[in-house]
Amino acid sequence: MKPKYLSILPSFVFSLICSFIFISCNPTKTLKSDEFFLQKVKITTDNKKVDKDELYRINKQKPNKKILGVFRFHLGAYNFFYKKVDKFKNTIGEPPAIYDSTLTQSSAKQIGLYLKNRGYFHNNITYTTKTRKNKVKLYYHVTTGTPYTINELTYNFKDPNLGGYVLYKKENTLIKPGKNFDVDILDKERERIKKILKERGYYYFSNNFIKYKVDSTIGNNKVNIELQLLNNKLKDNDNNYIETSHEKYTINDINLLIGKNIKNQNTYNLDTASYQDIRLFFDGKLRFKPKMLRHAIDFKPKETYSLVDQNTTYKHLSELRLFRNISIQYEEVDSSRLNSNIYLTPLASKSFALEGIGTNTGGDLGVEGNIIYQNKNLFRGGERLTVKLKGGLEIQRIVSVSVDENEIFGSPFNTIEFGPEVSLEFPRFLLPFNLEKFSKRANPRTTISTTLNFQQRPEYSRNLAQFSFGYFWNETAYKKHFITPFNISYIKLNLTPEFQSKIDSENNPFLKNSYTDHFISAIQYSFIFNNQEINKVRNFAYFKYNFETSGNLLSTINQLSNNPKNELTGAYDFLGIRYAEYFKTEFDFRHYTKNKVTSFVKRIAVGIGKPYGNLNVLPFEKSFFAGGSNGIRAWQARSLGPGSLPDSLTSTVNQIGELKIEANLEYRFDITKIFEGAFFIDAGNIWILKEDPQRPNAEIDLNRFYQDLAIGFGTGLRLDFSFFIIRFDLATPLKDPSSDNPKEYRVLIKNSTLNLGIGYPF
């Protein structure tokens, strides 16, 4: 039964939307008599190759922001609160965009300069305005002309030694004959050459030593480019500049200075130690194994200085997560040698923390408290020990008992969970063979963890004992791999008499096997691709793939050993309990189209699990469910599907499946710095893989696939506090596969669902 406040929510939201539209309809309310409201800016060009988004960015005349390309909500809020509440006017509102002819002229010049820098030397920028009452529409007309292309690239090297490095792989140059002339490309080529030379020992080389001479007089809209590498210039005793060749440097000594305020301390007052080819200076006791520190440094004495080695060393030392500050500085010994001084300020290695967080598990809200002890350097080699004592309360959806009978401490929480977790992470692979070079490149981790957990739910109590051993590494900055060769779980369930009676009344072997004691011995693999760049507004994609299989090794051993099966279940046992045998695979792909104030997210997720052999169902915790605040939000968690199973036959007990397909579209827009709005559409469902007479129309059938799809839509409000996001999503069913007519589209406002979530849904 839905809460009473949900019955008035649709009316409230409808009123809110009407108000939202109303306050956006009078943009000129606060204008002075001599001011004109900039209603629209449009840029047209005769060249499709020109980036129009960049032209709009250059234009300094910006109309007021729109939501969904229609409503000027922020302007409406400014007008609405203009003489009432300054706080709302200045935080939510946006003052009207006033047309300024001088900015228009300046923008036209900037657009012309931008096009010249991209080879359109003879561009022409004009603009016109259309005025109606006190509203102005501004139109830019951009004629680019024929672009100048690169005819020939030549080189002029003052120092032939440098020229040899540049020409060694000159086919990699970014300046290619036949391409459009582009100043940005010239700058990128400067940066590329600088990196080449700094990788080969030229420590003091910079972009300033690279100049271009461009000749555009050769005709035919072509240019010749001469790339010049200049010599260094030094002052002599008479303050006159003299040209000298660039010096190539090698590494002399490597010194690690470890401690607080270490830069301000005299090395004579520090303790010292040596390991291989490095020297360590430290204040007090050395808390780190020299071997670990040496492993993180990517260069050696007598090697040529390399910018790549320097940056890689920064990366490796940062990934140890042991130091607050890391600084690599070079000291010139003579004209060809550098001392490398690496300053490290350690973090505290041990810590205690109390943590309180809100949780959202498959749409079930709760609170969790943790006591955490952490040692970040257990064996002095960067090993991270974490001991966590967890305790939590949750509001679970009730299946077969009343809420009152299951309240905890007189609160709405009906589920309690607690238990310890211990994990130990090593900053390397624990393997019987050496992967030194791979280890440096991939930042590998080995994790060993164990968990004991007790959970008391309204339907049953569960005891879980789990052990896992796995590896993690980075293939690139965007690609991560996880392999867990051992993930062992022992699950013991104690069903309440009422819930046991409900299971028995279903008289379904599938359900009985889903809610029984079981043992899982799984092998897991995960791959993640994420090219998001923090603090950069750019489009990006996210892809995650998981695969796991369980029980194969145990079944092979039992079959080879001719071990007897349990006479009651007809299956093999391990430690007196039936073990699961299955495979499960799933992927989740998302694409984010972003700008400063809006983003558009597209997502598709598919998962399939197939039981076989020793247990003919997926364990309950490995099965798929639909609905909830992170899925198809118009249905509560575990209240949708499988397939078009009739509503009269559904219950949380049997609304699990072996196949899941889900797609989402969500448009997000900023309202203020804290508040963010959203509109979304969700579609999908879960299915079982083979026909079950007791769950009709629950199996996947391509002829009935469209009928089985559930579709919902809605709107959301999010509160962004930077470190976490509180989310409210109001969703309404549009197509219900469990209805009498599963193909019918029908907006059921009275069946709307309000979701409260922590963080974005995806």
N, C-alpha and C positions, 0 to 999 in steps of 0.2 A: 504493500500500500504506500502511495507516495505521500510525503509530508504535505500539510495543508498549504504551506507557503508556495508550493509549486503551482497550485491552481490559480494564483494571482500573478505569477511571474510572467506568463505570456502577455497579459494585458499591460503589465508594467513595461516590458520590453518594447511592445508596440508603441506605447506612449512615448517612450524614450526615443525611438526611431523617428517618430513624427516631429518631436521637438528638435531632434538632430537635423532634420531636413529644414525645418522652419527657420532656425537661427542661421542657416547657411544661405538664405535667399535674399538678404538685403546687404550686399557688400559695401554700399556707399553711405551707410548710415552716419559714419563719423567723419566724412570728408568735409573740408572747407570749400567755400564757393569757387575758389580759383584752382582747385586740385582735380586731377583726373585719375580715376581708378584704372590700373592696368589689369584688364580683364583676361588678356590672352597674348601669348608670344608664340609665333610660328616661324620656323626657318625652312625655306625651300632651297634646294640646290639642284643644279643640272648634272651633278656627278654622284652616282650611287656609291662610289668607293669612299667618299668622305664620311667620316664618323660623325653623324649628326648629334649623337649624345654629347660628344666633345664640344661641338659648336654651341649647344644649349648651355653647357657648363661655363663656357667662356663668356656668354652673354651675361651682363651685369644687371639687366632688367628682369627680375623674377616675379611672376605673378604669385598670388597666394597659393599655399599648398592645398591639394585636393585629396580627399579620401575616396578610393575606388574610382578616381578620375572624374568624379561628379561633385561631391559635397565639399565646400570650403568650411569645414567644421571649425578650424582654429580661428578663422576670420569671424565666423558667426559668434563664437564664444567671446571674442574681443568686443564685438558690437553689443552683445547681450549684457555683458558686465561693465560696459564702458563707464557708466556713472554710478556703479553699485559697489563692486568688490574688486579692488586693485589686485589682490592676491591672485584671483582666478584670471583676471584680464591679462596679467603679466606672465603667468605660468602656463595656462592652457591656451590663452588667446594669442593671435598673431595680428598685428596692426595691418590695415589695408596697404597693398602695394601701390605706391604713388608713381605715376608716370613721370620720368625725368629725361628730357630730350638730350641733355649733356651725357648722361650715362648711355643712351642709345648710340650717340656718335662714338663714344669711347669704345663701346662693345663692337661696333662695326670695324673700327681700326684693329682691335685685338683679334677679331676673326680673320681679317686680312693678313695680319702678321703670322697667325697660326698656319694659314694656308701657304704662305711663302716659305715657312720653315719645312713644309712638306712637299716642296718642289713646284707649287703653283704660283710662279713668280708674277703672272699677269692676271691675277684674280680681280674680281670687281664685286664689291659689296654695296648694295643699296637697301633702303628700307622705306616702308610706307606705313601710315597709320590710318585707322578707320575710327572715327569718333562718333559716338551716339550718346547724347545727353552728356553725362560726365564720366563715360566709360571709354577706354581706349583699347583697341586691338592693334598689336604691333606685328608687322610682317617684315622679316629679313629675306632678301633675295640674293642668293650666293651664286655667282658665276665663277667657276674655278679656272677656266682656261685650260690649255693643254699643259700637262705636267712636264717638268724637266726631268729627264732620266740620266742615269750615270753612263757616260760613254767609256771612260777609262779610269782606272785607279793606278797611280804610280807611287813610288816610295822615295823618300830622301832621308837617308840616315847619316847623321853626323858621326855616329859610332857604329862601325860595321859589326861589332860583336853583338850589339843589341839587335841590329837588323837581322842577323842570322836566326835569332830566336823567333822573331816576328814572321819571317818568311818560311820557317820550317814547316808550318802547316797553314800557309796563307789561304788554302781553300776554305778554311773555317771563318774567313773574314765575313763580317756582316755587311760590308760595302761591296755590292755585286753589280757589275755592268748590266744594264738593261732595267734595273730597278729604279723606282722613283727616288729622286733626291729627297733626303729626310734628315733634318738636324738631329732628331732623337736617335736615329741609327748611328750617326757620327759619334754622338756622346757614348752610346753603348759600345762602339768599337774602341773608343778611348779606354773605357773601363776594362774591356776584354784584354787589351794589350798590356795595360798596367798590371793586371793579375798575372799574365804570362811572365812578365819580367820580375815581379815580386816573388813569384814561385821559384825563380831561378837565381835568387840571391841578391837582387838589386833592391835593398831594403829602403833606400831613400827615394826611389823612383815614384813619381806622381803623375796625375793627368795633365798637369801644367806643362810637362815636357812633350806633349803631343799636340801638334798644330795641323790645321788643314788649309790648303790653298785651293780655292774653287774657281775655275774658269768657266764662265757661262757665255763666252763670246764665240764659241766654235760653231754656233748655228744649229738648226734642226732641233731646237729645244733639248739640247744635250749639254752636259757639263763634264769637264775633266777634273778629277780630284787628285791632288798631291798630298800624301800623308807624310808629315815631317816629324822625325824624332830628334829633339834638340839635346845638346849637351848640357851638362850641369854648369852653373855659373857661380864662381866663388870670388870673394874679395881678396885682393892681395894686400900687402902692407901699406900701399898707397891708396887704399880704398877704391881701387879700380877693379872692375869685373873682368875675370879671365875665364875662358871656357875650359872645362876639364871633362874627361870621360867619366861616365857613371861607374862607381865602385861596386864590385861584387863581394858579398860578405859570406863568411862561414860562421858556424856556431863555435864559440870557444868553451866557456864553462857554463854549466847548468846549475843554478842555485835555487833551492826551494826554501823560502822563508815563511815559517808557520807560526802564527800567534796573533794576539790582539794588538792593534796599533804597531804592527811589525815594521811598517815602513819608517816609523820614527825612531826605531831602536838601532843602536850601534851593534853590528854583528859580533864585535868583540865581547859583548855581554851575553851572548846567546850560546846555548849548547849546540854542538855540531855532531854530525854523523855522515858517513859516506855509504853509498850503495851503488855498485856498478859504476856508472859514469856521472852520477849526480851527487851534489853536496846538499845536506839538509841543515838548516839553522832553525832552532826552535827554542821557545821560552818554556822551561819546565820539562815535564815528561812528554816524550814523543808518543802521541796517541794513535798513530797510523803506521801500518806496515809500509816500509819503504818500497817493497815490491809492488804494492797496489799503486802507490804514487808514480813509480817509474813506468808502470804499465799504461798510465793515463797520458804520459808525455810522448808526443809523436815525433820528436826529433832527437838527434844525438850530437855530441861534440864532433867537430871536424866535418859535419854535414853542411851543405849549402843551406843558407837561410831560405825558408819557404813560408809564404803567407798561408798556404793551405795547411801546412803542419801546425802553424800557430793557431789557426781557427779550430782545427780538429782537437788540439790540446785543450783549448777553452771548453769545447763541447764535452770532452771526456771528463774533465774535472767537475764541470757543472752537473753531469749526470750521476756523479757519485752522491750528490745531495748531502755533502758533509761540510760545505764551506759557504759562509755568508757572502764573502767577497773573493773574487779571483782576479788578479791583475798580472799580466805578462809584460814586462818592460825589458828593453834592450839597452845595454851600455857598450859604447864603442871602445874597444881595446886599442885598436890601431886602424889603419885604412882598409883592412880586409877582414877583421874579426869582431864578433859581438859576443858579449856575455849575456846570457838569458837569465833574468831574475824573475822568479814566479812567486808572487806574494799570495798567501792563502790565510784567510781569517776563518777559523773553524766555527761551526755551529755547536750548540750544546748537544752532547751525544745522547743524553737521557732526558725523558720527559714524562710527566703524568698529565692527563687531561680528562675533564668531565665534559661529555658531549650530549646535548639534547637536540633532537631533530624531529621534524614532522615526516611521516612516511606515507607512501602511496603505492601499495602493492596490488597491482592488477585492479585498481579502482577502489580498494579497501583502504580507508584512511586510518592513521594511527599516530602514536608518538613513541619515540624510542630514546632510551638513555643508555649511554655507554661510559664505562670507566676504562681508560686506555693507558697502558704503559708502553713506552717505545724506547728501544735502544738502537740508535742508528749506526753503531759501530761495534757490534757485539764482540767480534774476535779481532778487532783493529784492522779489518780488511774491508770495511764498508758494508758488513752484513747487518741487515735491518730486522730486528726482532720486534714484533708487535703482539701484545697480549691484550685482548679486549674481552671485557665482561659485558654482555649485552642483555638488556631487558626492555621489553616493549609491550604496549597495549594497542589493540586494533579493533576497529568496528567491522566485523565480518558479516557478510550477507547471510541471513539465517535460512536454513533449508527446512528443518522439520521441528524446530522447537521455538518457543516464544522468547521474545527479547528479554522480558522481565526475569525469566528463569536463569538467564545467562549474563546478567550484568555483573561487572566486577567493581567492587568498591563503590556501589551505588551510582556508577557512571554508565554512559551508553556503550562503553567498551565491553566486548564479549569474548575477546581472545587475548590470552596472555602468552608471552614467549620469552624465554631467557636461556642463557647458556654462555660458555666461554668459547673464544676463538683464539688460536695461536698460529702465527705465521712467521716464517723466517725466509728472508729474501737475500740471495747472494748476487753481487754485481758481476756475475760471470757465469759461464756454463759449468755445471758440475758434470763432467764427462771423463771417461778413462783415457781420452786422447786430447791432444793440444790443438786448440783452434785460435791461436794467438792473433793472427792477422784478421781473421773474421771477427773475433771478439772486439777488437779496437774499432772496427768499422760499424758494427751493428748494435753496440750497447746492449749486450745480452743480459738476461736475468734468469735466475733459477729460483723458483718459489716452492716451499714446502709448507703446507698448512693443514691444520686439523680443527674440527669443529664438533662440539657437543651441544645439542639443542633440544629443549623441551618446549612443546607448543600445546596449549589447551584451547581447542576451538569448541564452538557449540555442538559440533557433530562428533568429534573424537579428540583424543589426545594423541600426540605423535612424539616419539623419541627418534632423534636423528644423530648418528655418529658418522663423520665424514673425514676422509683423508685424501689429499691430492698432492701431486708432485708434477711440476710443469716448467716449461721454458717460454721465455718471451724475448723477441728481438725486433729491431727496426731494420727493414730492408732499405728504405729510404726515409726522408723526412715525412713522407705521406703514407708509407706502407708499413703495417705492423703485423707480426705473426705470433700466434700463441699455440703451443702444443702441450697437451697434458696427457702423457702416456698412462698415468695412474690417477683415476678419480673414483674412489671407492666410497659407497654410501650404504649404510645399514639403516633401514626405516622400519620401525615397529609401530603399528597403529592399534589403538584401543577404542573401538566404536562405542558410543552411548547406546543403551538398549533401544531408544526410540529411533536412532539413525540406523542401527542394525536391522530393526524391523522394517524400516523404509526400503533398505537395500533388498531385504528378503522379499518384500512385497512386489518389487519390480521383477523378481524372478529372471534376472538377466545375468548370465555368466560374465558378460563384459564388465558390468558394474561390480560384481562380486570380486573379480580379479583386480579391478582398478583400486579398490579399497581394502587391500590385504597387505600383510607384512611382505617385504621384498628386499632383495639385495641387488645393488647396482655396481658393476665393475666396468667403468666406461673409459674409452679413449676419445679425446676431444681435440679438434683443431679449429682455430678461428683466424680469419684474415680481415683486416680493417684497412680501408683506404679513406683518407680524409685530407683534402687539400685546402682546408680552411686556414687562413692566416689571421692570427689574433690581431685585433686593432686595425684591420684593413677591411674597408668596405668593398667587397668583390664577390662575384658569384663563385660558388664552390659546390662540390659533390661529396657525398658520404656513402660508402658501401661497406656492408659487413656480411661476412659469410661464416656460418658455423656448420660443423659436421661432427657427429659423435656416434659411436657404436658401443654396444655393451654385451657382455656375456659370451663372446666368441671363444676366448681362451678357455674359460671354464667348461664350456660344452665340448671343446676339442679334447681336453684332459679327461673328462668323464667318459666320452665315447671310446677313447684309446685305452682307458683303464677298465672298460666294461663295468663301471660303477652302476649299482641298481638305482632305479627311479623310485620316488616316493609313491607308494601304492595308492594313496588317497588322491593325489593330484596328477599322477602320471608324468611328473617332471622331476628334474634333478634338484637337489638342495645343496646349499653351501652354508656351513655352520648352522644346520638345522632350519634353514629358511630358503624359500624358493627364490632364485635369482632371475632377473629380467634379461631378455635377449631382444635387441632391437637395433635399428639404425634411425638416425634423425638428422635432417639437414634443413637449413633455412637461410634465406638472405634478406637483406633490408637495404634498399637503395633510395637515396634522397637527393634532390637537387634544390639548391637555394639560389634564387635570383634576388639580389639585394641592392638597395641604394641607401641613402642616408636615413630616410624616414620610413621606408616600407620594405617588405620582403615577401616573396612568393615561394612557397615550399610545395614541392611535388614529391610524393612518396609512394613506393610499392613494396610490399613485404609478402613473402611466400615461405611457407614451411611445410614439411611433410615428415611424418614419422611412421615407421613400419615395424610392428612387433613380429617376431617369428621365433621358432624353436621352443625355448623353455617356458616362455610366458606369452600367451597369445593376445595380450593387450599392452598398450603403453602404460607405464606407471603414471599415476595421476599427476605427479609434479612434472612429468615430461610431456603431457598431453597439451593440446592447444585449446584456448578458449577465446571467445569474441566478446566485444563490448568493453566498456570501461573508459576511464579518462585518457588513456593513451592509445585507444583503438577506435572503434566505431562508437562515437560518444553519445549517440541517440539511444543506446541501450546500456543498462548497467552491466558491470563486469559479470561474466558467466551467465548472462540471461539471453543470449542470442545463439541460434542454431542448435545443433548442427543441421545444415541444409535447410529445407523447408519443413522441418519437423513441426507438426501441428501444435499450436499454443496449448491445447488441452493436455498434451502429453509431456510438455517441457517441465523440467525442474533443474535446479543447479546440479543435482546428482548426475544427470545424464547429459548435460550440456557441455561436453568436452568432445574433442575430435582429433583426427590424425592428419588432417590437411587444413591449412589456413591460407587464405588469400585476402589481402587487404590493400586498399589504395586510398590515399588522402590528398586533398588539395587544401591549402590554407594560405590566406592573404593576411599579413600582419602589418599594422600601421601604428606609428607613434601618435599618442595624444598629448602627453607631456613627457618630461624626463622620467617619470615614474610609471605613468599609466600607458598601457599599450592595448589596442583593440585588435580584433581578428574576426574574419569570416571564414567558414570552412565547409567542406563537403567530404564525407567519409563513405566508403562502400566496401563490401566484402562479406565474408562469412567463414565458418568452419564446416568441415565435412568428415565423415568416416570413409574408409577406403573400400569396404565391402558391405553388402546389404545386411541389415539387421532387422528381422521381422518385428521386433519390439520397439524399433525406432524408425518408423516408415518415413521415406523421403529424406533420410539423414545422410545417405551415401552420395558420393560425387557422381554426377551423371551429366555429360556434356550436353545432352538434349534438354536438360532442365537447368542448366547453369545460370542462365539469365533470371529464371524464376527464383532461384535460391539466393540471389544477391540481395543484401540489405543495404539501403541507402539512407543516410541521414544528413542533415545540414544544421548549421547553427552559427552563433556569434559568441565571442569571448572577450573577457576583460582580464588583463594581466598586470600585476604589480611587480615592477622590476626594481629590486633593491641591490642590484649588481652582484652580490654574493649569493642570492637565491631569488627565485621567481615564484610568486603565488598566482595561481591560475584559476579563473572561473570560466567554464564553458557551458553555455546553454544550448542543448542540441535537441532537434525534433525529428522523429522518424518521417521519411518520405516514401519509403517502400519497405514493407514488412513481409519477409518470406514466410512467416508463420501464420499470416492472416488467411481468411477464407479465400481471398483472391490475391495470391502472392505476386501477380504481375501488375497489380494496380498501384498507381501513384496517388498518394493521398496524404495531405499535410495534417498530422494529428497533433495539434498544439497541446491538447490536454495530456498527451503522453510524453511531453518534453522532459528531459533529464538534465539536472544541474550537476555538473562535475566540478569538484574541487581538486586541483592537482598542485604538485610541487614541481617546478621546472616546466619547460616546453614539452608537448606530447611527443615531439620528434624534431 
